[in-house]
């Protein structure tokens, strides 16, 4: 069944505060939020924004795990929920922020989610340009800056420079301006589009390590049998 609007408002007040604490590094808030959202969703209550918050929470759980396989499992589960939420409500700005931020924070060399971040950030920035006041100014500036970072990661240097040059005209913060100048200077002399070699996915790395470990164990067993 669907959650009615009153239920959603009550639930989201609790979820938003827990999520804020979780993002700031509070591991207990991460677990409390996961348990809350798991309970709500296990009751067959369905809402794209609730799913998106749960997906984001799973990404935070992955952040706090130490074992690579657990990080992979939680990250993939979270991305699946976030992708589903965007498909169900593609115009919802909060869902786009949650998925975009998750994609931005995941290591590109393992998850290859730069284009997801670009899609969501571009959606949010363009909406702000056509509907002023949609985002707080600080959040808008951060999104434009991070969009530049994502472009830079995948070798789209010209697009990255365009983002940071735009910010040069939109802030008076001396520290931020200094950072932008350093970023732009670092791109000087680089091609508009730079080839970034494809790196091995985290799944491939884990499979390779497992196979290697199994091979080593088999070799050790064989040597023991020879003795």
C-alpha positions as a Markdown table, in Angstrom:
| # | Residue | x | y | z |
|---|---|---|---|---|
| 1 | Unk | 0.0 | 0.0 | 0.0 |
| 2 | Unk | 1.0 | 3.6 | -0.4 |
| 3 | Unk | 2.0 | 5.9 | 2.4 |
| 4 | Unk | -0.4 | 8.9 | 2.8 |
| 5 | Unk | 1.0 | 12.4 | 2.8 |
| 6 | Unk | 0.6 | 12.9 | 6.6 |
| 7 | Unk | 2.5 | 9.7 | 7.2 |
| 8 | Unk | 5.2 | 10.8 | 4.8 |
| 9 | Unk | 5.6 | 14.2 | 6.5 |
| 10 | Unk | 5.9 | 12.6 | 10.0 |
| 11 | Unk | 8.4 | 10.0 | 8.7 |
| 12 | Unk | 10.5 | 12.4 | 6.7 |
| 13 | Unk | 11.1 | 14.7 | 9.7 |
| 14 | Unk | 12.7 | 11.9 | 11.6 |
| 15 | Unk | 14.5 | 10.5 | 8.5 |
| 16 | Unk | 16.0 | 13.9 | 7.5 |
| 17 | Unk | 17.5 | 14.5 | 10.9 |
| 18 | Unk | 18.9 | 11.0 | 11.2 |
| 19 | Unk | 20.3 | 11.2 | 7.6 |
| 20 | Unk | 22.0 | 14.5 | 8.4 |
| 21 | Unk | 23.7 | 13.0 | 11.4 |
| 22 | Unk | 24.6 | 9.9 | 9.4 |
| 23 | Unk | 26.2 | 11.9 | 6.6 |
| 24 | Unk | 28.3 | 13.7 | 9.2 |
| 25 | Unk | 29.8 | 10.4 | 10.4 |
| 26 | Unk | 27.5 | 9.3 | 13.2 |
| 27 | Unk | 27.5 | 5.5 | 12.7 |
| 28 | Unk | 24.7 | 4.9 | 15.3 |
| 29 | Unk | 22.5 | 7.3 | 13.2 |
| 30 | Unk | 23.3 | 5.2 | 10.1 |
| 31 | Unk | 22.1 | 2.0 | 11.8 |
| 32 | Unk | 19.1 | 3.7 | 13.4 |
| 33 | Unk | 18.0 | 5.1 | 10.0 |
| 34 | Unk | 18.5 | 1.8 | 8.3 |
| 35 | Unk | 16.4 | -0.1 | 10.9 |
| 36 | Unk | 13.7 | 2.5 | 10.6 |
| 37 | Unk | 13.5 | 2.5 | 6.8 |
| 38 | Unk | 13.8 | -1.3 | 6.6 |
| 39 | Unk | 10.9 | -1.6 | 9.0 |
| 40 | Unk | 8.8 | 0.9 | 7.0 |
| 41 | Unk | 9.6 | -0.7 | 3.7 |
| 42 | Unk | 9.1 | -4.2 | 5.0 |
| 43 | Unk | 5.5 | -3.3 | 5.8 |
| 44 | Unk | 5.0 | -3.0 | 2.0 |
| 45 | Unk | 4.8 | 0.8 | 2.3 |
| 46 | Unk | 6.0 | 2.3 | -0.9 |
| 47 | Unk | 7.3 | 5.8 | -1.7 |
| 48 | Unk | 10.2 | 6.8 | -4.1 |
| 49 | Unk | 11.6 | 9.3 | -1.6 |
| 50 | Unk | 11.6 | 6.8 | 1.2 |
| 51 | Unk | 13.3 | 4.3 | -1.1 |
| 52 | Unk | 15.9 | 6.9 | -2.1 |
| 53 | Unk | 16.7 | 7.7 | 1.6 |
| 54 | Unk | 17.1 | 4.0 | 2.2 |
| 55 | Unk | 19.4 | 3.6 | -0.8 |
| 56 | Unk | 21.5 | 6.6 | 0.4 |
| 57 | Unk | 21.6 | 5.0 | 3.9 |
| 58 | Unk | 23.0 | 1.7 | 2.4 |
| 59 | Unk | 25.7 | 3.7 | 0.7 |
| 60 | Unk | 26.6 | 5.1 | 4.2 |
| 61 | Unk | 26.6 | 1.6 | 5.7 |
| 62 | Unk | 29.1 | 0.7 | 2.9 |
| 63 | Unk | 31.2 | 3.7 | 3.9 |
| 64 | Unk | 31.5 | 2.4 | 7.4 |
| 65 | Unk | 32.3 | -1.2 | 6.5 |
| 66 | Unk | 35.9 | -2.4 | 6.4 |
| 67 | Unk | 35.6 | -5.6 | 4.3 |
| 68 | Unk | 35.6 | -5.0 | 0.5 |
| 69 | Unk | 32.9 | -7.6 | -0.2 |
| 70 | Unk | 30.6 | -5.9 | 2.4 |
| 71 | Unk | 31.3 | -2.5 | 0.9 |
| 72 | Unk | 30.4 | -3.8 | -2.5 |
| 73 | Unk | 27.2 | -5.6 | -1.4 |
| 74 | Unk | 25.9 | -2.6 | 0.4 |
| 75 | Unk | 26.9 | -0.1 | -2.3 |
| 76 | Unk | 25.2 | -2.1 | -5.0 |
| 77 | Unk | 22.0 | -2.5 | -3.0 |
| 78 | Unk | 21.9 | 1.2 | -2.3 |
| 79 | Unk | 22.5 | 2.1 | -5.9 |
| 80 | Unk | 19.7 | -0.2 | -7.0 |
| 81 | Unk | 17.2 | 1.5 | -4.7 |
| 82 | Unk | 18.4 | 5.0 | -5.8 |
| 83 | Unk | 18.1 | 4.1 | -9.5 |
| 84 | Unk | 14.6 | 2.7 | -8.9 |
| 85 | Unk | 13.6 | 5.9 | -7.0 |
| 86 | Unk | 14.8 | 8.1 | -9.9 |
| 87 | Unk | 12.9 | 6.0 | -12.4 |
| 88 | Unk | 9.8 | 6.2 | -10.3 |
| 89 | Unk | 10.0 | 10.0 | -9.7 |
| 90 | Unk | 12.5 | 11.5 | -12.2 |
| 91 | Unk | 11.4 | 15.1 | -11.5 |
| 92 | Unk | 11.9 | 14.9 | -7.7 |
| 93 | Unk | 14.8 | 17.1 | -6.8 |
| 94 | Unk | 15.6 | 15.5 | -3.4 |
| 95 | Unk | 15.8 | 12.1 | -4.9 |
| 96 | Unk | 18.3 | 13.5 | -7.5 |
| 97 | Unk | 20.4 | 15.0 | -4.8 |
| 98 | Unk | 20.5 | 11.8 | -2.8 |
| 99 | Unk | 21.5 | 9.7 | -5.9 |
| 100 | Unk | 23.9 | 12.3 | -7.3 |
| 101 | Unk | 25.7 | 12.7 | -4.0 |
| 102 | Unk | 26.0 | 9.0 | -3.6 |
| 103 | Unk | 27.4 | 8.6 | -7.2 |
| 104 | Unk | 29.8 | 11.5 | -6.6 |
| 105 | Unk | 31.3 | 10.0 | -3.4 |
| 106 | Unk | 31.7 | 6.4 | -4.8 |
| 107 | Unk | 35.2 | 5.8 | -6.3 |
| 108 | Unk | 35.0 | 6.1 | -10.0 |
| 109 | Unk | 37.6 | 3.5 | -10.7 |
| 110 | Unk | 35.5 | 0.8 | -8.9 |
| 111 | Unk | 31.9 | 1.9 | -9.6 |
| 112 | Unk | 32.0 | 3.9 | -12.9 |
| 113 | Unk | 29.1 | 6.2 | -11.7 |
| 114 | Unk | 30.5 | 9.6 | -12.9 |
| 115 | Unk | 27.8 | 9.8 | -15.6 |
| 116 | Unk | 25.1 | 9.2 | -13.0 |
| 117 | Unk | 26.4 | 12.1 | -10.9 |
| 118 | Unk | 26.6 | 14.3 | -14.1 |
| 119 | Unk | 23.0 | 13.5 | -15.0 |
| 120 | Unk | 21.7 | 14.3 | -11.6 |
| 121 | Unk | 23.8 | 17.4 | -10.9 |
| 122 | Unk | 23.0 | 18.8 | -14.4 |
| 123 | Unk | 19.3 | 18.2 | -13.8 |
| 124 | Unk | 19.5 | 20.1 | -10.4 |
| 125 | Unk | 21.6 | 23.0 | -11.8 |
| 126 | Unk | 19.4 | 23.5 | -14.8 |
| 127 | Unk | 16.3 | 23.5 | -12.7 |
| 128 | Unk | 17.8 | 26.1 | -10.4 |
| 129 | Unk | 18.7 | 28.3 | -13.5 |
| 130 | Unk | 15.1 | 28.1 | -14.7 |
| 131 | Unk | 13.5 | 28.3 | -11.2 |
| 132 | Unk | 15.6 | 30.5 | -9.0 |
| 133 | Unk | 15.3 | 29.6 | -5.3 |
| 134 | Unk | 14.9 | 25.9 | -5.9 |
| 135 | Unk | 18.3 | 25.3 | -4.2 |
| 136 | Unk | 20.0 | 27.2 | -1.4 |
| 137 | Unk | 22.9 | 29.2 | -2.8 |
| 138 | Unk | 25.5 | 27.3 | -0.9 |
| 139 | Unk | 24.1 | 23.9 | -2.2 |
| 140 | Unk | 24.0 | 25.3 | -5.7 |
| 141 | Unk | 27.6 | 26.5 | -5.6 |
| 142 | Unk | 28.7 | 23.1 | -4.2 |
| 143 | Unk | 26.9 | 21.2 | -6.9 |
| 144 | Unk | 28.5 | 23.2 | -9.7 |
| 145 | Unk | 31.9 | 22.8 | -8.0 |
| 146 | Unk | 31.4 | 19.0 | -7.6 |
| 147 | Unk | 30.2 | 18.7 | -11.2 |
| 148 | Unk | 33.5 | 20.2 | -12.3 |
| 149 | Unk | 35.3 | 17.6 | -10.1 |
| 150 | Unk | 33.3 | 14.7 | -11.8 |
| 151 | Unk | 34.1 | 16.0 | -15.3 |
| 152 | Unk | 37.8 | 16.2 | -14.3 |
| 153 | Unk | 37.8 | 12.6 | -13.1 |
| 154 | Unk | 36.8 | 11.3 | -16.5 |
| 155 | Unk | 39.0 | 13.6 | -18.5 |
| 156 | Unk | 36.4 | 16.1 | -19.6 |
| 157 | Unk | 38.7 | 19.0 | -18.8 |
| 158 | Unk | 36.9 | 21.7 | -20.9 |
| 159 | Unk | 33.6 | 20.9 | -19.1 |
| 160 | Unk | 35.3 | 21.0 | -15.7 |
| 161 | Unk | 36.9 | 24.4 | -16.5 |
| 162 | Unk | 33.5 | 25.8 | -17.6 |
| 163 | Unk | 32.0 | 24.8 | -14.2 |
| 164 | Unk | 34.8 | 26.4 | -12.2 |
| 165 | Unk | 34.9 | 29.5 | -14.4 |
| 166 | Unk | 31.1 | 29.9 | -13.8 |
| 167 | Unk | 31.7 | 29.9 | -10.1 |
| 168 | Unk | 34.4 | 32.6 | -10.4 |
| 169 | Unk | 31.6 | 35.0 | -11.3 |
| 170 | Unk | 29.3 | 33.8 | -8.6 |
| 171 | Unk | 31.2 | 34.0 | -5.4 |
| 172 | Unk | 33.2 | 36.6 | -3.4 |
| 173 | Unk | 34.6 | 34.1 | -0.9 |
| 174 | Unk | 38.4 | 34.6 | -1.1 |
| 175 | Unk | 39.2 | 31.1 | 0.0 |
| 176 | Unk | 36.8 | 29.6 | -2.6 |
| 177 | Unk | 38.1 | 31.9 | -5.3 |
| 178 | Unk | 41.7 | 30.8 | -4.5 |
| 179 | Unk | 40.7 | 27.1 | -4.7 |
| 180 | Unk | 39.0 | 27.7 | -8.1 |
| 181 | Unk | 42.1 | 29.4 | -9.4 |
| 182 | Unk | 44.2 | 26.5 | -8.4 |
| 183 | Unk | 41.8 | 24.1 | -10.1 |
| 184 | Unk | 41.8 | 26.0 | -13.3 |
| 185 | Unk | 45.6 | 26.4 | -13.2 |
| 186 | Unk | 45.9 | 22.6 | -12.9 |
| 187 | Unk | 44.0 | 22.2 | -16.2 |
| 188 | Unk | 46.2 | 24.6 | -18.1 |
| 189 | Unk | 47.8 | 22.9 | -21.1 |
| 190 | Unk | 45.6 | 19.9 | -20.9 |
| 191 | Unk | 43.5 | 18.8 | -23.8 |
| 192 | Unk | 39.7 | 19.5 | -23.8 |
| 193 | Unk | 39.1 | 15.8 | -23.6 |
| 194 | Unk | 41.7 | 13.6 | -22.0 |
| 195 | Unk | 41.7 | 9.8 | -22.2 |
| 196 | Unk | 41.5 | 8.3 | -18.7 |
| 197 | Unk | 42.5 | 4.6 | -18.9 |
| 198 | Unk | 39.7 | 2.2 | -17.8 |
| 199 | Unk | 40.5 | 0.7 | -14.5 |
| 200 | Unk | 39.5 | -2.7 | -13.2 |
| 201 | Unk | 36.1 | -2.8 | -11.5 |
| 202 | Unk | 35.9 | -3.7 | -7.8 |
| 203 | Unk | 34.1 | -6.9 | -8.7 |
| 204 | Unk | 36.9 | -8.0 | -11.0 |
| 205 | Unk | 39.5 | -7.2 | -8.3 |
| 206 | Unk | 37.6 | -9.2 | -5.7 |
| 207 | Unk | 37.1 | -12.2 | -8.0 |
| 208 | Unk | 40.8 | -12.1 | -8.9 |
| 209 | Unk | 41.9 | -11.9 | -5.3 |
| 210 | Unk | 39.6 | -14.8 | -4.4 |
| 211 | Unk | 40.9 | -17.0 | -7.3 |
| 212 | Unk | 44.5 | -16.1 | -6.3 |
| 213 | Unk | 43.9 | -17.0 | -2.7 |
| 214 | Unk | 42.2 | -20.3 | -3.7 |
| 215 | Unk | 45.1 | -21.0 | -6.0 |
| 216 | Unk | 47.7 | -20.3 | -3.2 |
| 217 | Unk | 45.7 | -22.5 | -0.8 |
| 218 | Unk | 45.6 | -25.4 | -3.3 |
| 219 | Unk | 49.4 | -25.0 | -4.0 |
| 220 | Unk | 50.1 | -25.1 | -0.3 |
| 221 | Unk | 47.9 | -28.3 | 0.1 |
| 222 | Unk | 49.7 | -29.9 | -2.8 |
| 223 | Unk | 53.1 | -29.2 | -1.3 |
| 224 | Unk | 52.0 | -30.6 | 2.0 |
| 225 | Unk | 51.0 | -33.8 | 0.3 |
| 226 | Unk | 54.4 | -34.2 | -1.2 |
| 227 | Unk | 56.1 | -34.2 | 2.2 |
